[in-house]
Amino acid sequence: MSKPVIAIVGRPNVGKSTFFNKLSGKRLSIVDDTPGVTRDRLYCETEWCGKRMTIIDTGGIEPREDNEILRHIVTQAKIAIDTADVIIFLTDSRTGLTANDREIAHLLKKTNKPCILAVNKIDSIGALPAEFYEFYELGFEHGPFPLSSLHGSGSGDILDCVLELLPEKAFEEEEDDDIINVAVIGKPNSGKSSLINQILGETRVIVSNVAGTTRDAVDSYFENSHGKYNLIDTAGIRRQNKVEDAIEKYSVMRANAAIERADVCLIMIDANEGVTAQDERIAGLAHEAGKACIIVVNKWDLIEKDNSTVNQFTKKIYDALSYMTYAPIMFISAKTGQRVDKLFEQINYVNMQSSLRISTGMLNDVLYDATSRVQPPSDKGRRLKVFYMTQPSVKPPTFVIFCNDAELFHFSYQRYIENKLRETFGFRGTPVKIVIRERSKEEG
């Protein structure tokens, strides 16, 4: 990505995620009064004065914390700082200048990167509170700027300053229409974050044995010899009755939203557990959303194998996910990297298959052959007449079949037509949607 990168950093609960959401125009980052809610780096694009830039939201930095997860958060924030062209250091006028603010300021000054100091939660109009002036003590060249991340006031001045600190060449953009959005979905602890970290070769997403470590859907842009990808690591989706607190509910909603914006979904299955009821539910979300899918069996290095293990496991998966026999299965180890490099060929393939567009002439040749081989059903002397078929859209490939009586077009016959389409054109890795329309009662 050639767009300049702006990182928002600061202590927990100073309003970084609220500011991030305001800049993105969407609710991408979870906002809650609980410190440490944002654990990973989150990316979005924003535009200011015709210039596009990438914004990173980070977990709150607490330099003195010894907690394992909090240490991970600090590491993530430092990686974001290393990646950034400009840093926005967010502080809180209500708590005033703290010892942690001073430590973070010291850390930022050592980077020698342009840094803008913003004092948040100044929500009233008029004279600035006395606490605002404390922040001059930090000695930043750019700021302090008063900000209300909740209402957005002051954000324009901060973004103006960002543009001043960035060279013009920072905005030379590439064409990124060919990026494939890949959502990595699955239940908690199935290895989603480990897979992304293995692909990226850095600790991009927090990995921990604590189930539910990833709370947000986290984007990672990645390019290799196979193409350009946006990898979306999602919060582990739990059973609905186990979703208790508000943050967990946001996370489930975010995982669903990640599926919606994906081109391809990698459905992570833990090889030690096999396909659980929860895996079936998660796979169903991707299937119902019409997304190209690959079933990724992770932790394969931990399974004792013989010549029939793969075939037996494959059969069990397709028995459990009988509605997804179109999806290829890959056996990997995110930990060791086993067969991870092969994923990209499959991602490209199923994405291409979900984008296939077939001419009306070819479709109707297949339709004519199918109806000649197996006569359409009839009921009480009335026979189904199938007239023609068209394909109005892709992702998923969607077909409209016109007939004389939609009620006669039983599900089993629809499945027969779908199977004929797959036999002829492939559509490997993608759902196929068939819509039945009555053309005219008079033509029956």
C-alpha positions in Angstrom: 0.0 0.0 0.0 1.5 3.4 -1.0 -0.9 5.6 1.0 0.7 7.3 4.0 0.0 5.7 7.4 -1.1 7.6 10.5 -1.0 5.9 13.9 -3.2 7.0 16.8 -1.5 6.1 20.1 -2.0 6.9 23.8 -3.0 5.5 27.1 -6.0 3.2 27.4 -9.4 4.9 27.4 -8.4 8.3 26.1 -10.7 8.0 23.1 -8.5 6.6 20.4 -11.1 4.2 19.1 -13.8 6.9 19.1 -11.5 9.2 17.1 -10.6 6.4 14.8 -14.3 5.7 14.1 -15.0 9.4 13.5 -12.2 9.5 10.9 -13.3 6.3 9.2 -17.0 7.3 9.1 -17.8 3.8 10.3 -17.9 1.9 13.6 -14.9 -0.2 12.9 -13.3 -0.2 16.3 -15.1 -1.4 19.5 -15.8 1.5 21.8 -16.3 0.7 25.5 -15.4 2.2 28.9 -13.3 -0.8 29.7 -9.6 0.0 29.3 -7.8 -2.2 26.9 -10.8 -3.0 24.7 -8.8 -2.4 21.5 -6.1 -5.1 21.5 -4.8 -5.2 18.0 -4.0 -2.7 15.3 -7.0 -1.7 13.2 -6.8 -0.1 9.8 -9.1 2.1 7.9 -8.8 4.6 5.0 -9.9 8.2 5.3 -9.8 11.2 2.9 -9.0 14.8 3.8 -8.7 17.7 1.3 -8.7 15.1 -1.5 -5.8 13.1 0.0 -6.3 9.5 1.0 -4.5 8.0 4.0 -4.5 4.9 6.1 -5.3 5.4 9.8 -4.2 2.8 12.5 -6.0 2.5 15.8 -3.9 0.8 18.5 -4.3 -0.7 21.9 -3.7 1.6 24.8 -0.1 1.8 25.9 0.5 1.2 29.6 4.3 1.0 29.9 4.4 -0.3 33.5 1.9 -3.1 33.1 3.1 -6.7 33.6 -0.1 -8.5 32.4 0.7 -10.8 29.4 -2.1 -9.5 27.2 -1.2 -5.9 28.1 2.4 -6.6 27.1 1.1 -7.8 23.7 -0.9 -4.6 23.4 2.2 -2.5 24.0 4.1 -4.5 21.3 1.3 -4.0 18.8 1.3 -0.3 19.5 5.0 -0.1 19.0 4.8 -2.0 15.7 2.1 0.6 14.6 4.5 3.4 15.6 7.3 1.8 13.5 4.9 1.5 10.5 3.5 5.1 10.7 4.6 8.1 8.7 2.9 10.5 11.2 1.8 9.7 14.8 -1.1 11.3 16.6 -0.6 11.1 20.3 -3.9 11.3 22.1 -4.3 12.4 25.7 -7.3 13.0 28.0 -8.1 16.5 29.3 -10.3 15.0 32.0 -7.6 13.0 33.7 -5.0 15.6 33.0 -1.3 14.9 32.3 -0.2 11.6 33.8 3.1 9.8 34.4 2.1 7.3 31.6 1.6 10.2 29.2 5.1 11.4 30.0 6.5 7.9 29.4 4.7 7.6 26.1 5.9 11.1 25.1 9.5 10.0 25.8 9.0 6.8 23.7 7.6 8.8 20.8 10.3 11.4 20.8 12.9 8.6 20.4 11.3 7.5 17.1 12.3 10.9 15.5 8.9 10.6 13.6 6.6 13.6 13.1 4.2 13.5 16.1 1.0 15.6 16.7 -0.2 16.0 20.3 -4.0 16.1 20.7 -5.9 16.7 24.0 -9.2 14.9 23.8 -12.6 15.1 25.6 -12.8 18.9 25.2 -16.5 18.7 24.4 -17.7 22.2 25.5 -17.5 25.3 23.3 -15.7 28.4 24.6 -12.6 28.8 26.8 -10.3 25.8 27.1 -10.1 24.1 30.5 -7.1 24.9 32.6 -6.0 21.2 32.3 -5.4 21.7 28.6 -2.4 23.9 29.2 -0.6 21.2 31.3 0.2 19.4 28.1 2.5 22.1 26.8 4.9 20.6 29.4 5.5 17.6 27.1 7.3 19.9 24.6 5.9 18.7 21.3 6.5 20.9 18.3 3.0 20.2 16.8 0.3 20.7 19.4 -1.4 20.4 21.7 -4.5 20.5 19.6 -7.9 20.6 21.5 -10.2 17.7 20.3 -13.6 16.2 20.9 -13.3 12.7 19.3 -17.0 12.2 20.2 -18.3 15.2 18.2 -15.4 15.6 15.8 -14.5 19.2 16.7 -10.8 19.9 16.3 -10.2 16.9 14.0 -9.9 19.1 10.9 -7.0 21.1 12.5 -5.3 17.8 13.3 -5.7 16.4 9.8 -4.5 19.7 8.3 -1.3 19.3 10.4 -1.0 15.7 9.2 -1.0 16.9 5.6 1.6 19.6 6.4 3.9 16.9 7.8 3.6 14.5 4.9 5.6 15.0 1.7 3.6 15.1 -1.5 5.2 11.9 -2.8 3.5 10.1 0.1 0.2 10.3 -1.8 1.3 8.5 -4.9 -1.3 5.8 -5.1 -1.3 2.4 -6.8 -4.4 0.8 -8.3 -5.6 -1.7 -5.7 -8.8 -2.9 -7.4 -7.3 -6.4 -7.6 -7.0 -6.9 -3.8 -8.8 -10.0 -2.6 -10.5 -9.6 0.8 -10.0 -12.8 2.8 -11.9 -13.2 6.1 -10.4 -15.8 8.4 -13.3 -17.1 10.5 -13.8 -19.8 13.1 -14.5 -20.5 16.7 -12.1 -19.1 19.4 -8.6 -20.7 19.5 -8.9 -22.4 16.1 -5.7 -20.7 15.0 -6.9 -17.7 13.0 -4.4 -15.2 14.3 -1.6 -17.7 14.2 -2.3 -18.3 10.5 -2.2 -14.6 9.7 1.0 -14.1 11.7 2.6 -17.0 9.9 1.6 -15.5 6.5 2.9 -12.0 7.4 6.0 -13.1 9.2 5.4 -10.7 12.1 3.3 -10.6 15.2 0.6 -8.7 13.5 -2.3 -10.1 15.6 -2.1 -11.0 19.3 -1.8 -14.8 19.7 -2.6 -16.2 23.2 -4.1 -19.3 24.7 -6.8 -17.1 26.2 -9.9 -17.8 24.1 -11.3 -14.6 22.5 -8.1 -12.6 22.5 -9.0 -11.0 19.2 -12.0 -8.8 19.8 -12.1 -6.8 16.6 -11.9 -7.7 12.9 -8.3 -6.7 12.1 -7.2 -5.9 8.5 -3.7 -6.8 7.3 -2.6 -5.8 3.8 -0.3 -8.3 2.2 1.3 -8.8 -1.2 3.2 -11.7 -2.5 4.0 -13.5 -5.9 0.4 -14.7 -6.0 -1.3 -11.3 -5.7 -2.6 -8.6 -3.3 -4.7 -9.6 -0.3 -6.4 -7.9 2.6 -6.5 -10.5 5.4 -9.2 -10.0 7.9 -8.7 -11.7 11.3 -12.1 -11.9 13.1 -13.0 -12.4 16.7 -13.8 -16.1 17.4 -17.5 -16.6 17.1 -19.0 -18.2 20.1 -22.4 -19.9 20.7 -25.0 -17.2 21.0 -26.0 -18.3 24.6 -22.4 -17.9 25.7 -22.2 -14.3 24.4 -22.7 -12.5 27.7 -21.0 -9.1 27.8 -21.5 -6.2 25.4 -17.9 -6.3 24.1 -18.4 -10.0 23.1 -21.6 -9.2 21.3 -19.9 -6.4 19.3 -17.2 -8.9 18.4 -19.7 -11.4 17.0 -21.4 -8.6 15.0 -17.9 -7.6 13.7 -17.1 -11.1 12.6 -20.4 -11.2 10.6 -19.6 -7.8 9.1 -16.1 -9.1 8.1 -17.8 -12.0 6.3 -20.0 -9.6 4.4 -17.1 -7.6 3.1 -15.0 -10.6 2.2 -14.4 -12.1 -1.2 -13.2 -15.4 0.2 -13.7 -16.9 3.7 -11.2 -19.3 5.2 -13.2 -21.4 7.7 -10.7 -22.6 10.3 -11.3 -26.0 11.8 -9.3 -27.4 14.8 -8.0 -30.8 13.7 -7.9 -32.0 17.3 -11.7 -31.3 17.7 -13.0 -32.0 14.3 -16.1 -30.3 13.0 -18.2 -29.1 16.0 -21.7 -27.7 16.0 -20.2 -24.3 16.4 -18.1 -24.8 13.3 -21.2 -25.8 11.4 -22.9 -22.6 12.4 -19.9 -20.4 11.4 -19.6 -22.2 8.0 -23.3 -21.6 7.5 -22.8 -17.8 8.0 -20.3 -17.7 5.1 -22.5 -20.0 2.9 -25.6 -18.0 3.5 -23.7 -14.8 2.7 -22.8 -16.3 -0.7 -19.0 -16.2 -0.1 -16.4 -18.3 -1.8 -15.0 -20.6 0.9 -12.1 -22.8 1.7 -12.2 -25.2 4.7 -8.9 -24.9 6.5 -8.1 -27.8 8.9 -5.5 -26.3 11.2 -3.1 -28.1 13.7 -2.7 -31.0 11.3 0.9 -31.4 12.6 -0.6 -32.7 15.9 -2.6 -35.5 14.3 -1.3 -39.1 14.1 -1.8 -40.1 10.4 -1.8 -43.1 8.2 -2.7 -43.6 4.5 -6.4 -43.1 5.1 -6.4 -40.2 7.6 -7.0 -37.5 5.0 -9.8 -39.3 3.3 -11.5 -40.2 6.6 -11.3 -36.6 7.8 -12.5 -35.3 4.5 -15.6 -37.5 4.6 -16.4 -36.4 8.2 -16.1 -32.8 7.2 -18.4 -33.1 4.2 -20.9 -35.2 6.2 -21.1 -32.5 8.8 -21.1 -29.6 6.3 -23.2 -31.4 3.6 -24.3 -28.0 2.2 -20.7 -27.1 1.5 -19.3 -30.0 -0.5 -18.3 -27.4 -3.1 -15.6 -26.0 -0.8 -12.1 -27.4 -1.1 -10.4 -28.6 2.1 -6.8 -27.8 3.0 -4.8 -29.4 5.8 -2.3 -27.0 7.3 -0.3 -26.1 10.4 -0.4 -22.4 11.1 2.3 -22.9 13.8 4.9 -24.7 11.6 3.8 -23.1 8.3 3.0 -26.5 6.7 1.1 -26.0 3.4 0.3 -22.4 4.3 1.9 -21.1 1.1 -0.5 -23.3 -0.9 -3.4 -21.4 0.4 -2.9 -18.5 -2.0 -3.4 -20.7 -5.1 -6.7 -21.9 -3.7 -7.8 -18.3 -2.6 -7.1 -17.1 -6.1 -8.9 -20.1 -7.6 -12.1 -19.9 -5.6 -12.2 -16.1 -6.0 -12.0 -16.6 -9.8 -14.7 -19.3 -9.7 -17.1 -17.1 -7.7 -16.6 -14.4 -10.4 -17.3 -16.6 -13.4 -19.9 -15.2 -15.8 -21.4 -17.6 -18.3 -23.1 -16.5 -21.6 -26.8 -17.0 -21.9 -26.3 -19.2 -24.9 -24.0 -21.6 -23.0 -26.3 -21.7 -20.0 -29.3 -22.6 -22.1 -27.4 -25.4 -23.9 -26.8 -26.9 -20.4 -30.4 -26.3 -19.4 -31.7 -28.0 -22.5 -29.4 -31.0 -22.0 -30.4 -31.3 -18.3 -34.2 -31.1 -19.0 -33.9 -33.6 -21.8 -32.1 -36.1 -19.6 -34.4 -35.8 -16.6 -37.9 -34.6 -17.3 -39.2 -31.7 -15.2 -41.6 -32.8 -12.4 -45.4 -32.7 -12.7 -48.2 -32.6 -10.3 -51.9 -33.5 -10.8 -51.5 -33.5 -14.6 -49.7 -30.1 -14.7 -46.1 -30.4 -15.9 -43.3 -27.9 -15.1 -42.1 -26.1 -18.3 -38.6 -24.6 -18.1 -38.1 -21.8 -20.6 -34.7 -20.3 -20.2 -32.0 -19.3 -17.8 -29.8 -16.1 -17.4 -27.0 -15.0 -15.1 -27.6 -11.5 -13.7 -24.7 -11.4 -11.2 -21.6 -13.0 -9.7 -20.1 -13.4 -6.2 -21.9 -15.7 -5.8 -22.8 -16.8 -9.4 -26.6 -16.2 -9.5 -28.9 -17.7 -12.1 -32.6 -16.9 -12.8 -34.6 -19.7 -14.4 -37.9 -18.7 -16.0 -40.7 -21.3 -15.9 -44.5 -21.7 -16.1 -45.1 -22.6 -12.4 -42.6 -21.9 -9.6 -44.4 -24.2 -7.2 -43.7 -27.2 -9.5 -39.9 -26.4 -9.5 -39.1 -28.6 -6.5 -35.9 -28.1 -4.5 -34.6 -31.5 -5.7 -34.9 -30.4 -9.3 -33.2 -27.1 -8.5 -30.3 -29.1 -7.0 -30.2 -31.3 -10.1 -29.8 -28.2 -12.3 -27.1 -26.8 -9.9 -25.2 -30.0 -10.1 -25.3 -29.9 -13.9 -24.0 -26.3 -13.8 -21.1 -27.4 -11.5 -20.3 -30.4 -13.7 -20.1 -28.2 -16.8 -18.5 -24.9 -15.5 -16.9 -25.9 -12.1 -17.9 -23.2 -9.6 -15.5 -24.9 -7.2 -15.4 -23.2 -3.8 -18.4 -21.0 -4.3 -22.1 -21.2 -3.5 -24.4 -21.1 -6.5 -27.7 -19.2 -6.1 -30.7 -20.2 -8.2 -33.8 -17.9 -8.4 -37.0 -19.3 -9.9 -39.3 -16.9 -11.8 -42.7 -17.5 -13.5 -42.7 -15.9 -16.9 -46.4 -16.0 -17.5 -49.3 -18.2 -16.5 -50.7 -18.1 -20.0 -47.5 -19.6 -21.4 -47.9 -22.7 -19.2 
